[in-house]
Every structure is written in structure tokens, then in C-alpha cells.
Amino acid sequence: MEVITSRDEFRKATSDVRAGGSRLGLVPTMGAFHEGHISLLRAAASSCDVVAVSIFVNPLQFSSASDLAQYPADLDKDISMAQAVGVGLLFAPSAQEMYPRGEPETRVEPGPLADRLEGASRPGHFTGVATVVTKLLSLSGRCRAFFGEKDFQQLALVRRLVADLDLDVEIVGCPTVRESDGLACSSRNRRLGPDDRSAATVLFKALEAGRDALSTGARQSAEVEATMVGVVAAERRAELDYAVVVDPVTLGSPASLSGELRLLIAARVGPVRLIDNLGVK
């Protein structure tokens, strides 16, 4: 595995992959690998000849310096885990390398998909995401890029970004990986103490309750959402941000509770803000 820290070297390495007739798979990450990341790397390896993974904790998508500073990092462990699953290229630039002139004046505004839910709770977050993803896809060139469904709003936004900007990239969404008790794998889970870790399972329990309400005949979004809210309200360690049922493409309120839907939830448990979602039909 080749470890690269320079943008120019990464661009050349990905270009060389394509020049050699190989299909490139890209997995953009912020590191602190867990089984969710590993599942993305394996998915990329199953359909691409060479897998490239980027590790970059992007300061543009954090609302505070303290949140950025608390984000977990263990590059040596990430390198070892990536090598173990057959990654060919690992791109780990510094913030100065990615933004050599400081925070960029030119940024990618992601539009209406970013205005609600996570966008409303974390102003500017998705502008940071869209900007760094555009940079990474520009550096990588033609590829298949793999994103997890756990960050479902981000996945929807990236799909729209690629379509609107005519980028030569195929976006592949991959299923959420969960712990045995249902908690979605997340780098932020490391910051949960034992009691908060147990309480955090309430997010998935609320999603399951919403799914059950739909399967037993709920006909109004408000009814499904109230069910999820009630589950979270029973957990004193959890502070709900939102629990909604949306159209999986527009992320708006569905015209009817039929076809494919997506349940989205966000809550703070102790010191950590967690998100999760569940697809239903």
C-alpha cells in the first residue's frame, strides 16, 4: 500500500491507475476506522481493481474548534487496518496541504438539500462537506466513490452534487453497519461512557418503533414521528434533536406514506451528538 500526503502525488497515482486500465474505487473518510469504514473498503475492493482511501479531518465541516479537537484520530492504526483489507492507495493530507492558502474563499454551496435536518442543526456543515468532497473527487478523477448510508443526508447531497456538476464519478451507497445491540458504528461512539453507550441504543429503538408503526398501518407522518419521539423521551440521558420520516431523494415530507421512505433521527446522548436512519418500504 502506498501512503501519500501530497495532492499532486495523489492525483498522479490515481491517474496512473486508470492509465493502466484499472478501475479505481475511492472511499473518503475522516479516519478513526471502525467496522463501518472497513465495510466500505471491502465493498470498493469487491467491484474495483484498486482501492484508494482518503483520511482527512476537514475543519470546514466543524462548527467549533473544540468539536474538531475532540474528533478521534489514530493514523497508524488506520494505516494498518487499510493495509489488512487490501487498500492500494492511502491519501492522508494535512489541513495545510488541502488548504494551502488557508480556508478557501471559493466554497461549494450544496443547495436546498442542506438547509434542513443536519443543515439546520449544524450551519455551514454541508458547505464544508460539499467543498472537500468536490476537491477529493477532482483529485481522484473518474472512479466509483463509496459512502455509508449512516450519514444519509450527506449521501443524498453528494449524489446531487455529482449529478449537478457533471462529475465523472459513480456514487455507491453502502448499508449502515451496527453493533450487536443495534447502535450504528460511529467514530464518535468512542466518546460515550458506559451508561451513555447503553442509552445510545435508543436511537435505533426509536427507528424500529417508527418502522413498526408504518408496518401496522400508520397513515400520517406525524403519527410515525410521534412514535419515535415517545421512545426517545423515555430515555433520560437522550436529548432529541429531530425524528422524521422523509422522501429518500428529496428529504422532504412525503406526499404519502407509501413506497420507499427513510426515517431519520438525531439526538445528543451525554457529550455526543449521534445520528441514525432506517429505510422502509
Secondary structure by P-SEA (a helix, b strand, c coil): ccccccaaaaaaaaaaaaaabbbbbbbbccccccaaaaaaaaaaaacccbbbbbbcccccccccaaaaaaccccaaaaaaaaaaacccbbbbbccccccccccccbbbbbcccccccccccccaaaaaaaaaaaaaaaaacbbbbbbbccaaaaaaaaaaaaaaacccbbbbbbcccccccccccccccccccaaaaaacaaaaaaaaaaaaaaaaccccaaaaaaaaaaaaaacccccccccccccccccccccccccbbbbbbccccccbbbbbccccc
